[in-house]
Every structure is written in C-alpha cells, then in structure tokens.
Amino acid sequence: MSQNNDKTVSPEQQDQILFMMLVQQHQQIALMGLGEQENPTTGKKEKDLKAVKYAIDTLTMLEKFTSGNLSREMSGYLTETLKSLRLKYVDASKA
C-alpha cells in the first residue's frame, strides 16, 4: 500500500538528498577511521588512517568531477566537509 504525501520531492531535490547522503557516508567512514565514532561492526572506536585517506580522496574526486555542476549549497557542503576532515586527518597523522 502506498501512502499519499502532500509533499512530493522533485527530481532535483531527490538528487540533492542523495548527494548529501553520499558525502555523509564518506564523512562517517572518516570519522570512524579517526576514532571519533564507534565502528558499528565491532562496537569499538578504532583508528584507521588509511580509511580516512580513502574517504577524503573519494570526496576530493567527487568535488573535482562535480565542479561547476553543483548548487552553491551542495558545493559549500562538500567543501566544508572536506576542509574539516582534512584538518582532522592532519592532526591525527601528527599524533
């Protein structure tokens, strides 16, 4: 049974939601690798800087390939997420 909703999501809004979810997934990978969040599989906070680098590299590639094709909000969201993760990665690498 499908539910009728008065609030329909446009294809553009759906794409923005999916884009944000993709960025958030990689952000979560990085935060787990930094030991800031529990790994849901192990239930432990573990450091894995290779996973952090992978997540940052993937988001950097996404930024490169979507350049000029994102709304200001989506571009800013990706840029700020990357900036934050890069700073955390540098700090963790020095520790």
ROVOVO-794473 format. One record per residue: residue number from 1; z, x negated, y negated of N, C-alpha, C, O in turn. Coordinates in pm, 1 decimal, decimal comma, always signed. Layout:
// ROVOVO-794473
n | n_up | n_east | n_north | ca_up | ca_east | ca_north | c_up | c_east | c_north | o_up | o_east | o_north
NUM | Z | X | Y | Z | X | Y | Z | X | Y | Z | X | Y
...
***
This chain:
// ROVOVO-794473
n | n_up | n_east | n_north | ca_up | ca_east | ca_north | c_up | c_east | c_north | o_up | o_east | o_north
1 | +0,0 | -84,4 | +116,6 | +0,0 | +0,0 | +0,0 | +0,0 | -89,6 | -123,8 | +83,6 | -179,1 | -136,5
2 | -91,5 | -65,6 | -212,1 | -96,4 | -145,1 | -333,8 | -20,0 | -73,7 | -443,9 | -10,8 | +49,0 | -447,4
3 | +33,2 | -152,7 | -531,4 | +113,7 | -99,9 | -639,9 | +31,3 | -101,7 | -767,7 | -26,8 | -204,5 | -802,4
4 | +25,6 | +8,7 | -836,8 | -44,5 | +13,0 | -964,9 | +45,9 | -43,8 | -1071,8 | +160,4 | -1,6 | -1087,6
5 | -6,1 | -138,5 | -1143,6 | +68,6 | -200,9 | -1252,1 | -5,2 | -176,3 | -1381,6 | -127,5 | -189,4 | -1386,9
6 | +66,9 | -141,0 | -1485,6 | +4,0 | -122,1 | -1614,7 | -38,7 | -255,8 | -1674,5 | -128,7 | -261,7 | -1758,1
7 | +26,3 | -361,5 | -1631,0 | -3,2 | -494,3 | -1684,4 | -99,2 | -566,4 | -1590,3 | -57,8 | -622,3 | -1488,7
8 | -225,6 | -564,5 | -1624,5 | -322,6 | -639,2 | -1545,6 | -342,2 | -775,5 | -1608,8 | -338,1 | -791,0 | -1730,8
9 | -363,4 | -872,7 | -1523,8 | -380,3 | -1010,1 | -1567,8 | -529,6 | -1040,0 | -1572,3 | -601,7 | -1016,0 | -1475,4
10 | -574,7 | -1091,7 | -1684,0 | -716,2 | -1126,1 | -1697,4 | -744,8 | -1250,4 | -1613,5 | -652,7 | -1325,3 | -1580,9
11 | -870,3 | -1272,7 | -1578,6 | -904,2 | -1394,6 | -1504,2 | -862,0 | -1522,2 | -1577,6 | -821,2 | -1619,5 | -1514,2
12 | -871,7 | -1522,0 | -1710,7 | -829,8 | -1638,9 | -1788,2 | -678,7 | -1660,4 | -1777,5 | -632,4 | -1773,6 | -1762,7
13 | -602,5 | -1551,7 | -1785,1 | -457,4 | -1562,0 | -1771,2 | -420,2 | -1608,8 | -1631,0 | -328,3 | -1689,0 | -1614,3
14 | -490,7 | -1559,1 | -1531,2 | -466,4 | -1599,9 | -1392,6 | -491,4 | -1750,0 | -1376,9 | -413,5 | -1820,0 | -1312,2
15 | -599,5 | -1798,3 | -1435,8 | -629,7 | -1941,5 | -1430,3 | -520,3 | -2023,9 | -1498,1 | -482,6 | -2130,0 | -1448,2
16 | -469,4 | -1975,8 | -1611,1 | -362,9 | -2047,4 | -1681,0 | -235,9 | -2051,6 | -1597,5 | -167,6 | -2153,9 | -1593,3
17 | -204,1 | -1942,7 | -1531,8 | -86,4 | -1937,7 | -1445,7 | -102,2 | -2036,0 | -1330,1 | -9,6 | -2110,6 | -1298,2
18 | -218,9 | -2035,9 | -1267,9 | -244,1 | -2127,1 | -1156,2 | -240,3 | -2272,8 | -1201,0 | -189,6 | -2359,1 | -1129,3
19 | -293,5 | -2299,7 | -1318,7 | -290,7 | -2436,2 | -1372,3 | -146,3 | -2481,1 | -1393,5 | -108,7 | -2591,7 | -1354,7
20 | -66,5 | -2395,7 | -1454,7 | +73,6 | -2430,5 | -1479,0 | +148,5 | -2451,6 | -1347,2 | +232,5 | -2540,9 | -1336,6
21 | +118,0 | -2370,1 | -1248,6 | +182,2 | -2386,0 | -1118,1 | +144,2 | -2519,8 | -1054,0 | +228,0 | -2585,5 | -992,3
22 | +19,7 | -2558,9 | -1068,7 | -25,4 | -2686,7 | -1014,0 | +47,1 | -2802,7 | -1081,7 | +92,2 | -2895,8 | -1014,8
23 | +58,1 | -2797,1 | -1212,9 | +129,8 | -2901,5 | -1286,2 | +276,4 | -2902,1 | -1242,9 | +334,1 | -3008,5 | -1220,4
24 | +335,9 | -2785,1 | -1231,3 | +476,9 | -2775,7 | -1191,5 | +500,0 | -2828,6 | -1050,5 | +603,4 | -2889,9 | -1024,1
25 | +405,9 | -2805,8 | -960,1 | +420,2 | -2858,5 | -824,0 | +428,7 | -3010,5 | -825,4 | +513,0 | -3069,1 | -757,5
26 | +342,3 | -3073,3 | -902,0 | +344,0 | -3219,1 | -909,0 | +465,8 | -3269,6 | -986,0 | +517,9 | -3377,3 | -957,2
27 | +510,0 | -3192,6 | -1082,4 | +632,5 | -3227,5 | -1153,5 | +750,6 | -3224,3 | -1055,9 | +836,5 | -3312,4 | -1060,3
28 | +755,7 | -3125,0 | -969,4 | +862,8 | -3114,5 | -870,7 | +858,8 | -3231,7 | -772,8 | +963,4 | -3285,6 | -736,7
29 | +740,1 | -3271,1 | -730,0 | +725,7 | -3387,6 | -642,0 | +784,7 | -3510,1 | -710,1 | +859,1 | -3586,6 | -648,7
30 | +751,3 | -3528,0 | -836,7 | +800,4 | -3643,6 | -911,5 | +952,5 | -3638,2 | -927,4 | +1020,3 | -3739,0 | -907,8
31 | +1005,3 | -3523,2 | -962,1 | +1149,8 | -3511,4 | -982,2 | +1226,5 | -3534,3 | -851,8 | +1335,7 | -3591,1 | -852,9
32 | +1169,6 | -3490,4 | -740,3 | +1232,2 | -3520,9 | -611,4 | +1226,8 | -3671,2 | -584,7 | +1324,7 | -3729,8 | -538,5
33 | +1113,3 | -3733,1 | -613,6 | +1097,9 | -3876,5 | -593,2 | +1187,8 | -3959,3 | -682,7 | +1223,7 | -4072,0 | -648,4
34 | +1223,8 | -3904,4 | -796,1 | +1316,3 | -3972,1 | -886,6 | +1461,3 | -3951,3 | -844,4 | +1552,4 | -4012,2 | -900,5
35 | +1482,1 | -3865,8 | -746,0 | +1617,4 | -3836,1 | -701,0 | +1690,6 | -3738,9 | -790,6 | +1813,0 | -3727,7 | -783,1
36 | +1617,4 | -3668,3 | -875,8 | +1679,6 | -3571,9 | -967,7 | +1694,8 | -3433,7 | -904,3 | +1776,3 | -3352,7 | -948,5
37 | +1615,5 | -3407,8 | -800,4 | +1623,0 | -3279,9 | -731,4 | +1628,8 | -3305,8 | -581,9 | +1578,0 | -3406,6 | -532,7
38 | +1691,4 | -3213,3 | -510,8 | +1700,1 | -3225,7 | -366,5 | +1564,1 | -3207,4 | -301,9 | +1482,2 | -3126,7 | -345,8
39 | +1542,6 | -3283,6 | -197,6 | +1426,5 | -3263,7 | -112,6 | +1457,0 | -3140,6 | -27,2 | +1556,0 | -3141,4 | +46,0
40 | +1375,9 | -3035,1 | -33,7 | +1408,2 | -2913,2 | +41,8 | +1406,1 | -2934,6 | +193,0 | +1468,8 | -2858,8 | +266,9
41 | +1335,9 | -3035,3 | +238,6 | +1329,2 | -3062,5 | +382,2 | +1457,8 | -3125,8 | +432,6 | +1508,5 | -3089,2 | +538,6
42 | +1510,4 | -3221,2 | +356,1 | +1629,2 | -3294,0 | +400,3 | +1757,8 | -3242,1 | +337,5 | +1866,8 | -3265,1 | +390,1
43 | +1745,2 | -3172,2 | +225,1 | +1862,6 | -3125,3 | +153,6 | +1934,6 | -3236,2 | +78,8 | +2047,5 | -3217,9 | +33,3
44 | +1869,0 | -3351,9 | +65,9 | +1929,6 | -3467,2 | +0,2 | +1847,0 | -3508,2 | -121,1 | +1727,6 | -3479,9 | -130,2
45 | +1915,3 | -3576,6 | -215,3 | +1846,2 | -3636,9 | -328,3 | +1809,0 | -3779,2 | -287,1 | +1895,9 | -3862,2 | -260,7
46 | +1680,9 | -3805,3 | -282,0 | +1631,5 | -3934,7 | -235,7 | +1531,3 | -3990,1 | -334,9 | +1453,6 | -3914,9 | -393,8
47 | +1532,6 | -4120,7 | -353,8 | +1434,8 | -4182,9 | -442,5 | +1313,6 | -4226,7 | -361,4 | +1325,8 | -4283,3 | -252,8
48 | +1196,6 | -4198,7 | -417,6 | +1069,8 | -4238,3 | -357,5 | +971,5 | -4259,3 | -472,0 | +898,8 | -4167,8 | -510,6
49 | +970,3 | -4381,7 | -525,9 | +887,1 | -4409,3 | -643,4 | +738,2 | -4401,3 | -613,0 | +658,2 | -4379,3 | -703,9
50 | +699,7 | -4418,5 | -488,0 | +558,2 | -4400,9 | -452,1 | +516,0 | -4255,0 | -471,5 | +405,1 | -4227,6 | -517,5
51 | +603,6 | -4163,1 | -436,8 | +573,9 | -4020,3 | -455,3 | +564,7 | -3986,8 | -603,9 | +481,7 | -3906,0 | -645,5
52 | +650,5 | -4049,6 | -682,7 | +647,6 | -4027,3 | -827,9 | +515,4 | -4076,2 | -884,4 | +450,6 | -4006,2 | -962,3
53 | +475,6 | -4196,6 | -845,0 | +348,8 | -4253,4 | -892,7 | +231,8 | -4165,8 | -850,8 | +140,6 | -4142,7 | -930,2
54 | +233,0 | -4116,7 | -727,3 | +127,5 | -4027,5 | -678,6 | +118,0 | -3903,0 | -767,2 | +8,7 | -3863,2 | -807,5
55 | +231,8 | -3842,5 | -796,9 | +232,4 | -3720,2 | -878,0 | +180,2 | -3747,9 | -1018,4 | +100,9 | -3670,6 | -1072,1
56 | +225,0 | -3858,5 | -1077,8 | +178,8 | -3894,6 | -1212,3 | +30,1 | -3926,3 | -1211,1 | -43,0 | -3881,9 | -1299,6
57 | -15,7 | -4002,3 | -1112,7 | -158,3 | -4035,2 | -1103,1 | -243,9 | -3910,2 | -1085,5 | -352,6 | -3900,0 | -1142,4
58 | -194,6 | -3815,9 | -1006,8 | -268,9 | -3691,5 | -985,2 | -278,1 | -3610,6 | -1114,2 | -384,5 | -3558,4 | -1147,5
59 | -167,6 | -3600,2 | -1186,4 | -169,7 | -3527,1 | -1313,7 | -254,5 | -3598,8 | -1417,9 | -318,7 | -3534,2 | -1500,7
60 | -255,2 | -3732,1 | -1414,6 | -339,5 | -3808,7 | -1506,5 | -487,0 | -3781,5 | -1477,9 | -566,4 | -3763,9 | -1570,2
61 | -522,7 | -3778,3 | -1350,9 | -660,5 | -3745,6 | -1312,1 | -696,0 | -3604,2 | -1357,9 | -805,8 | -3580,3 | -1408,1
62 | -603,9 | -3512,1 | -1340,6 | -627,1 | -3374,0 | -1383,1 | -648,5 | -3367,6 | -1533,9 | -735,8 | -3295,5 | -1582,2
63 | -568,2 | -3443,7 | -1607,7 | -582,8 | -3449,0 | -1753,3 | -721,0 | -3503,6 | -1791,1 | -787,0 | -3451,4 | -1880,8
64 | -762,3 | -3606,7 | -1723,0 | -892,4 | -3668,7 | -1750,8 | -1007,4 | -3570,8 | -1724,6 | -1098,2 | -3557,3 | -1806,7
65 | -1002,7 | -3503,3 | -1610,4 | -1113,7 | -3416,5 | -1572,7 | -1114,1 | -3281,4 | -1642,7 | -1215,2 | -3211,2 | -1641,1
66 | -1002,9 | -3244,4 | -1703,9 | -999,5 | -3116,7 | -1776,3 | -1005,9 | -3136,2 | -1927,5 | -999,2 | -3039,4 | -2003,2
67 | -1018,6 | -3260,2 | -1971,0 | -1021,3 | -3289,4 | -2114,0 | -1129,0 | -3208,0 | -2184,8 | -1245,8 | -3209,0 | -2145,8
68 | -1087,3 | -3137,9 | -2289,1 | -1180,4 | -3055,5 | -2366,7 | -1202,4 | -2917,1 | -2309,0 | -1272,3 | -2835,7 | -2369,3
69 | -1143,7 | -2888,4 | -2192,4 | -1164,5 | -2759,3 | -2127,3 | -1038,4 | -2674,8 | -2117,6 | -1039,4 | -2566,8 | -2058,5
70 | -929,8 | -2724,6 | -2175,9 | -803,5 | -2651,7 | -2170,2 | -768,9 | -2594,1 | -2306,4 | -809,4 | -2646,2 | -2410,3
71 | -693,5 | -2486,0 | -2303,3 | -642,1 | -2432,1 | -2429,6 | -543,3 | -2533,9 | -2486,6 | -497,2 | -2623,3 | -2415,6
72 | -512,2 | -2520,1 | -2612,0 | -416,1 | -2609,6 | -2677,3 | -281,9 | -2606,0 | -2603,9 | -218,2 | -2709,5 | -2584,5
73 | -239,7 | -2486,0 | -2563,3 | -111,7 | -2471,2 | -2494,6 | -112,1 | -2542,0 | -2360,1 | -16,9 | -2612,7 | -2327,1
74 | -217,8 | -2524,0 | -2282,4 | -224,9 | -2586,0 | -2149,2 | -235,8 | -2737,8 | -2160,6 | -173,6 | -2811,1 | -2083,7
75 | -314,7 | -2784,3 | -2256,5 | -328,7 | -2928,0 | -2278,3 | -195,2 | -2988,8 | -2320,4 | -156,3 | -3094,8 | -2271,2
76 | -126,1 | -2922,0 | -2410,7 | +4,6 | -2969,0 | -2456,0 | +107,0 | -2970,2 | -2344,2 | +187,9 | -3062,4 | -2334,3
77 | +103,6 | -2868,9 | -2261,0 | +196,0 | -2860,0 | -2147,5 | +175,3 | -2978,3 | -2052,8 | +271,6 | -3041,9 | -2009,9
78 | +50,7 | -3006,8 | -2021,0 | +19,2 | -3118,0 | -1931,9 | +58,1 | -3250,8 | -1995,4 | +117,3 | -3336,3 | -1929,5
79 | +25,3 | -3268,4 | -2122,1 | +56,7 | -3392,5 | -2192,5 | +207,5 | -3417,2 | -2197,5 | +253,1 | -3528,4 | -2170,7
80 | +283,9 | -3315,4 | -2231,3 | +429,7 | -3330,2 | -2240,1 | +492,2 | -3355,8 | -2103,0 | +585,6 | -3435,1 | -2090,8
81 | +441,4 | -3289,6 | -2001,6 | +491,2 | -3312,5 | -1865,7 | +466,7 | -3456,8 | -1824,4 | +555,4 | -3522,9 | -1770,6
82 | +345,4 | -3504,9 | -1849,9 | +312,2 | -3643,6 | -1815,8 | +397,6 | -3742,3 | -1893,7 | +446,7 | -3840,2 | -1837,3
83 | +415,6 | -3717,4 | -2022,1 | +495,8 | -3808,0 | -2104,9 | +638,0 | -3818,8 | -2049,2 | +691,7 | -3928,8 | -2035,7
84 | +696,8 | -3707,3 | -2018,0 | +832,5 | -3704,4 | -1965,3 | +841,8 | -3776,9 | -1830,4 | +933,7 | -3855,7 | -1808,1
85 | +747,5 | -3750,0 | -1742,0 | +750,2 | -3813,2 | -1609,9 | +726,9 | -3963,3 | -1618,8 | +788,8 | -4040,4 | -1545,5
86 | +638,0 | -4004,9 | -1707,9 | +612,0 | -4148,8 | -1723,7 | +736,0 | -4222,0 | -1773,4 | +767,3 | -4330,5 | -1724,5
87 | +806,1 | -4164,5 | -1868,9 | +928,5 | -4226,7 | -1920,4 | +1034,0 | -4236,8 | -1809,4 | +1098,8 | -4340,4 | -1794,1
88 | +1050,4 | -4131,1 | -1733,9 | +1147,3 | -4132,4 | -1625,0 | +1108,6 | -4235,2 | -1518,0 | +1194,6 | -4303,1 | -1461,9
89 | +979,8 | -4245,3 | -1491,2 | +932,0 | -4340,8 | -1390,0 | +960,0 | -4483,7 | -1434,6 | +1004,9 | -4565,8 | -1354,5
90 | +934,1 | -4514,4 | -1561,4 | +961,0 | -4649,4 | -1613,6 | +1109,8 | -4680,8 | -1601,8 | +1147,3 | -4789,3 | -1557,5
91 | +1194,0 | -4586,1 | -1641,2 | +1338,7 | -4607,7 | -1631,6 | +1381,5 | -4629,9 | -1486,0 | +1462,4 | -4718,2 | -1457,7
92 | +1327,5 | -4550,4 | -1395,1 | +1364,6 | -4564,0 | -1253,7 | +1313,8 | -4694,1 | -1195,2 | +1378,5 | -4752,7 | -1108,4
93 | +1198,4 | -4740,0 | -1241,9 | +1140,8 | -4865,4 | -1191,6 | +1225,0 | -4984,9 | -1234,3 | +1233,9 | -5083,9 | -1161,8
94 | +1286,6 | -4975,9 | -1351,5 | +1369,1 | -5085,8 | -1403,2 | +1505,6 | -5090,9 | -1333,8 | +1567,6 | -5197,0 | -1326,3
95 | +1551,6 | -4977,8 | -1284,0 | +1686,1 | -4969,6 | -1224,7 | +1693,5 | -5039,6 | -1090,1 | +1799,4 | -5041,8 | -1027,4
***
